[in-house]
Amino acid sequence: MNKIFPSAAAALKGIVRDGQLLAVGGFGLCGIPEALIDALRDSAVKNLTVISNNAGVDGFGLGKLLETHQIKRMISSYVGENKEFERQYLAGELELEFTPQGTLAEKLRAGGAGIPAFFTKTGVGTMVAEGKELREFDGETYVMERALVPEVSLVKAHRADKSGNLQFRYTARNFNPAVAMAGKLTVVEVEEIVETGTLVPDQVHLPGIYVHRIVLNASPEKRIEKRTIRAATAA
């Protein structure tokens, strides 16, 4: 089975549609599948529910899909650096399911492991637990969280072999393995593709059984977020 596609657009052809539940890897702008996000924007699919730790920034990452109003609902843990996200949410144009970061990671991990739900103390006594089942274990109250199983997952890795075995690079690993495992169909963007058998088995971070399609993006922008607290002044 050939998992390699000639472009990001070709890799998404026939598998993305209006109203889907998708998951996108990355943390901030670190380890995001830039080419796949651009291809998703260009596909013009709409009314998407997107699972991602955050929604990029204005004009980059998932921020591009917010600008085109293709996202109807976000399932996220942090959205503080995206003004368009804030504007759409406050205007009632965008739905948001706020989820504690560790809970979000576990919801994806559980989805990939075939676990339908789990109990956690995180969020008990807050609005996070509203409308959810509570149960007591050993005198402590826990809230039940449902796993997430996206129809399509978009993932960034550093290297893949032709069978889809993946290596991630440093902190760009972040949410990507969990997102890849959770998806019913996973598309991975990589900077390098090597022959099957090239990767040392002990250095494979995610086995190819979780990967369905691969696209090469050898020169991603890899934009870095920088905190600015005052305007730059001339030297």
LUMDREN-484126 format. One line per field, with one value per residue (C-alpha): residue number from 1; residue in three letters; chain; x, y, z. Coordinates in steps of 0.02 Angstrom, whole numbers, plus 50000, padded with zeros to 5 digits. Layout:
BEGIN
n: (NUM ...) $
res: (ALA ...) $
chain: (A ...) $
x: (X ...) $
y: (Y ...) $
z: (Z ...) $
//
This chain:
BEGIN
n: (1 2 3 4 5 6 7 8 9 10 11 12 13 14 15 16 17 18 19 20 21 22 23 24 25 26 27 28 29 30 31 32 33 34 35 36 37 38 39 40 41 42 43 44 45 46 47 48 49 50 51 52 53 54 55 56 57 58 59 60 61 62 63 64 65 66 67 68 69 70 71 72 73 74 75 76 77 78 79 80 81 82 83 84 85 86 87 88 89 90 91 92 93 94 95 96 97 98 99 100 101 102 103 104 105 106 107 108 109 110 111 112 113 114 115 116 117 118 119 120 121 122 123 124 125 126 127 128 129 130 131 132 133 134 135 136 137 138 139 140 141 142 143 144 145 146 147 148 149 150 151 152 153 154 155 156 157 158 159 160 161 162 163 164 165 166 167 168 169 170 171 172 173 174 175 176 177 178 179 180 181 182 183 184 185 186 187 188 189 190 191 192 193 194 195 196 197 198 199 200 201 202 203 204 205 206 207 208 209 210 211 212 213 214 215 216 217 218 219 220 221 222 223 224 225 226 227 228 229 230 231 232 233 234 235) $
res: (MET ASN LYS ILE PHE PRO SER ALA ALA ALA ALA LEU LYS GLY ILE VAL ARG ASP GLY GLN LEU LEU ALA VAL GLY GLY PHE GLY LEU CYS GLY ILE PRO GLU ALA LEU ILE ASP ALA LEU ARG ASP SER ALA VAL LYS ASN LEU THR VAL ILE SER ASN ASN ALA GLY VAL ASP GLY PHE GLY LEU GLY LYS LEU LEU GLU THR HIS GLN ILE LYS ARG MET ILE SER SER TYR VAL GLY GLU ASN LYS GLU PHE GLU ARG GLN TYR LEU ALA GLY GLU LEU GLU LEU GLU PHE THR PRO GLN GLY THR LEU ALA GLU LYS LEU ARG ALA GLY GLY ALA GLY ILE PRO ALA PHE PHE THR LYS THR GLY VAL GLY THR MET VAL ALA GLU GLY LYS GLU LEU ARG GLU PHE ASP GLY GLU THR TYR VAL MET GLU ARG ALA LEU VAL PRO GLU VAL SER LEU VAL LYS ALA HIS ARG ALA ASP LYS SER GLY ASN LEU GLN PHE ARG TYR THR ALA ARG ASN PHE ASN PRO ALA VAL ALA MET ALA GLY LYS LEU THR VAL VAL GLU VAL GLU GLU ILE VAL GLU THR GLY THR LEU VAL PRO ASP GLN VAL HIS LEU PRO GLY ILE TYR VAL HIS ARG ILE VAL LEU ASN ALA SER PRO GLU LYS ARG ILE GLU LYS ARG THR ILE ARG ALA ALA THR ALA ALA) $
chain: (A A A A A A A A A A A A A A A A A A A A A A A A A A A A A A A A A A A A A A A A A A A A A A A A A A A A A A A A A A A A A A A A A A A A A A A A A A A A A A A A A A A A A A A A A A A A A A A A A A A A A A A A A A A A A A A A A A A A A A A A A A A A A A A A A A A A A A A A A A A A A A A A A A A A A A A A A A A A A A A A A A A A A A A A A A A A A A A A A A A A A A A A A A A A A A A A A A A A A A A A A A A A A A A A A A A A A A A A A A A A A A A A A A A A A A A A A A A) $
x: (50000 50074 50053 50149 50050 50123 50050 49951 49799 49810 49829 49666 49568 49414 49433 49384 49205 49088 49040 49183 49269 49456 49608 49765 49932 50047 50070 50057 50151 50272 50248 50096 50062 50079 50053 49904 49821 49844 49771 49623 49591 49602 49480 49343 49263 49162 49068 49216 49239 49426 49518 49683 49776 49751 49699 49863 49884 49807 49853 49951 49914 49731 49710 49698 49542 49464 49489 49393 49257 49281 49284 49116 49177 49345 49391 49545 49639 49720 49666 49746 49851 49721 49622 49509 49467 49419 49316 49220 49187 49124 49016 48936 49012 49119 49078 49209 49229 49365 49459 49603 49764 49802 49622 49629 49787 49708 49546 49649 49759 49604 49526 49680 49682 49500 49448 49278 49290 49390 49375 49483 49485 49531 49385 49280 49184 49206 49109 49215 49113 48942 48824 48949 48939 49022 49076 49162 49317 49402 49314 49364 49250 49295 49217 49193 49269 49230 49371 49395 49399 49415 49367 49529 49691 49821 49994 50171 50323 50506 50540 50442 50488 50381 50281 50232 50343 50375 50508 50467 50593 50612 50464 50377 50319 50194 50014 50057 50072 49908 49820 49889 49833 49658 49612 49512 49616 49783 49877 50057 50165 50352 50515 50601 50547 50667 50659 50573 50703 50810 50745 50815 50664 50704 50705 50531 50418 50254 50228 50159 49999 49928 49977 49871 49940 50107 50154 50326 50353 50542 50549 50411 50414 50420 50366 50413 50299 50382 50309 50314 50282 50330 50357 50530 50632 50772 50949) $
y: (50000 50167 50294 50436 50572 50703 50854 50906 50939 50763 50689 50770 50735 50630 50620 50794 50857 50985 50961 50844 50817 50842 50845 50945 50916 51050 51162 51346 51355 51215 51056 51110 51032 51194 51124 51018 51166 51269 51127 51112 51298 51284 51136 51258 51130 51216 51194 51099 51049 51054 50976 51064 51126 51302 51386 51456 51643 51775 51735 51575 51396 51364 51553 51542 51434 51554 51697 51600 51550 51365 51317 51311 51239 51223 51095 51176 51211 51379 51518 51673 51733 51742 51903 51837 51687 51806 51915 51768 51689 51849 51885 51713 51659 51520 51384 51333 51181 51232 51080 51072 51034 50869 50813 50856 50752 50606 50617 50595 50458 50365 50381 50302 50163 50117 50179 50266 50368 50394 50479 50625 50745 50890 51010 50943 51086 51200 51236 51102 50970 51043 50915 50773 50616 50626 50472 50443 50333 50307 50460 50575 50646 50621 50683 50571 50631 50553 50505 50596 50500 50622 50568 50640 50686 50804 50778 50847 50735 50760 50598 50451 50293 50232 50120 50270 50240 50412 50510 50678 50813 50875 50978 50968 50797 50875 50827 50746 50562 50566 50654 50526 50378 50448 50480 50357 50417 50503 50613 50657 50798 50764 50849 50690 50521 50373 50193 50066 49985 50142 50193 50101 50014 50082 50258 50247 50362 50306 50148 50158 50064 50232 50322 50314 50453 50545 50707 50786 50968 50982 51169 51223 51400 51348 51518 51555 51644 51789 51885 52073 52187 52353 52428 52414 52574 52631 52601) $
z: (50000 49946 50084 49999 49909 49792 49882 50035 49926 49852 50027 50084 49925 49956 50145 50208 50201 50278 50459 50505 50671 50642 50756 50718 50804 50872 51022 50982 50818 50865 50767 50666 50495 50397 50221 50273 50358 50199 50095 50213 50193 50004 50003 50061 50176 50313 50476 50549 50730 50762 50908 50941 51093 51025 50863 50798 50787 50676 50497 50531 50575 50615 50621 50431 50446 50569 50446 50313 50439 50402 50587 50677 50842 50931 51064 51142 51301 51258 51140 51215 51067 50930 50917 50779 50888 51028 50912 50838 51007 51088 50935 50945 50779 50852 50978 51105 51216 51339 51404 51530 51437 51523 51501 51316 51295 51388 51287 51129 51203 51262 51090 51012 51141 51116 51289 51275 51435 51595 51764 51822 51968 51853 51837 51981 52060 51909 51751 51665 51758 51722 51644 51662 51767 51939 52035 52201 52216 52385 52457 52312 52177 51994 51833 51682 51518 51349 51231 51067 50902 50756 50581 50513 50603 50531 50604 50588 50606 50564 50470 50402 50312 50168 50286 50392 50543 50618 50709 50791 50829 51008 51072 50903 50961 51086 51043 50876 50928 51024 50880 50757 50863 50893 50712 50609 50462 50492 50369 50414 50347 50359 50314 50257 50187 50194 50137 50248 50359 50372 50543 50693 50774 50947 50875 50799 50900 50819 50717 50541 50585 50639 50478 50320 50210 50203 50116 50104 50154 50156 50196 50316 50381 50565 50626 50807 50930 51019 51164 51134 51281 51203 51032 50957 50960 50847 50910) $
//
